[in-house]
Each structure stands twice: as structure tokens, then as C-alpha cells.
Amino acid sequence: MRDIANFLFEVGMLTKTPRTGFRFLGSGCESVAEHVLRTIFIGYALSKLEADVDELKVLKICLVHDLPEARTGDMNYMYKKYVTVNEEKAVRELTETLFFGDEVKDAIHEFNEKQTK
């Protein structure tokens, strides 16, 4: 149970993690958690457009796609030019003690591959 509690605490950190694009552009603000919520609704709506789309897979990917940012922070396109983030390590360490960790890791990997229908 401690591993799940720690995981959920990290998920909660996404409410305090700002998306850096807004700060970089100088307008507005949004947390990573707010972005994830909107992404889930977008994924839900888009999954309804085609009958052969795996809705649960889409929602799962939307839910976890930015989870590593609880450890790495959000990296906008400019930051990525100068800062290297080891997202693979963040994902591995975030998921290695969870009994459902492989499922989370696989969903993040599938998101990063950008091949999901």
C-alpha cells in the first residue's frame, strides 16, 4: 500500500507542476494536471469519432502521458533545446514498485511512439 500511496502523492504533485509553455510565452497559467484533465476529455471525444478505436487505451494514454513530469517538470520546446531529461529513468523509477507499473510504463511508451490509432 505504501507504494501506491507514494505513487498517488506524486500524481498529486502534477497539480502544483506548472506547464512551462505559458510561463515562457508570458501569458496565462495551467498546471500539468489541468492539461491532463483536458487531454482526457479530448481523447474521449475523439475516440467516439471512429468505431474501431480502443477507447480505454486512448483514455489510459491520456491519463498517464505526462506522469513523468511529476519528477522532471514540464519541458517546453525551448527548454528541450538546452536541457536533457532522462524520462526513461523517471518512468522506470516511478513504476518499478507498482503491481500495475508495467501497464503505466507501456502506455507512456506507446504515447511517446506516436503510432496509436
N, C-alpha and C positions, 0 to 999 in steps of 0.2 A: 504493500500500500504506500510505503514511503516514496517509492519510485514514481508512482502515479501522482502523488501529491506534489512532488518536485516538478514533474512534467507540467501539471496544471498551473503551478506557480509561474513557470516560465511562459506558458501560454498567456497568463495574465499580464506579463511584462509587455506584451505587444500593445496593450492599451496605453502604455507610457512611452513606447518607442515611436518617435515621430518619423513620418515619411520625409526624406530629405529633399525631395524634388520641390516641394512647396517652399521650404526654407531657402533653397538655392535660388528659386525664381523670385523670392521676396513677396509672395502673396499667399494668403490662406494657410491653413494647417490641417493636418489629418494624421491620425495615428495609424500604425500598421494594422491594428485591429479593426479600425473603421474601414480601411481599404479591403481587408479580408471579408468583412461582412458584405460590402457592396459587391465584391467579386463572387461571393456565393450566390447572391441574387441574380447577378448577370449569368452565371453558369447555369442556374436553374432555368431561367427564361430561355436561354439559347438551347438548352438540352431538349426543350419542348418543340423545337422547330423541325427536328428530324426524328423519325420513329426508331431508327436503328442506333441511337446514341445511348450509351450506358449512363443513365442519369446519376446513379450512385457514384460511379467512378468520377464523373465530372465534379460533383459536389465535394467528394473527398479530396480531389486535387485542389479545388478552390480553397478548401478549408486549411490545408497544410502547406500550400505553396510558399508562403513567406515565413513559416515557422523558424527557420534558421536565423532570421533577423532578430529573434529574442536574444541570440548570442552575438551576432555580428553587427547589428544595427542595419539600417536601410542604406543602401548604396545607390545614389543617383548616377546618371551616366558620366558626369564629370568626376566624381569620386573614383569610379571604376577605372578611369584612365591612370590614376596615380596610386591607388591603394589596392593591394591584393588581399582578398578574403578567402580563407580556407573553408568554404561552405561544406565541402565533403566531410571535413573533420567535425564541424559543428553539428551536422546531421547525424553522423555516426555517434558522437558523444551524447547527443540529445535522445537518441532512440535505443542505444545499446542495452539499457536495463529494463526496457518496457516489453511486456509479452506481446504487444502489438507493434513493436518498434519496426519490424521489417515492413509491415503494411504502410506505415508512415514514410519510411525511407523510400520504398518503392514508388509511392505516389509523388514524392518530391522529385525523385529521379525522372519519372515519366513526364512531369511538368517541365523540367529542365531540357528534356529531349525535344519538346515541342512537336511531337508526332501524334498525339492523341486525337482521335475523332470524337 
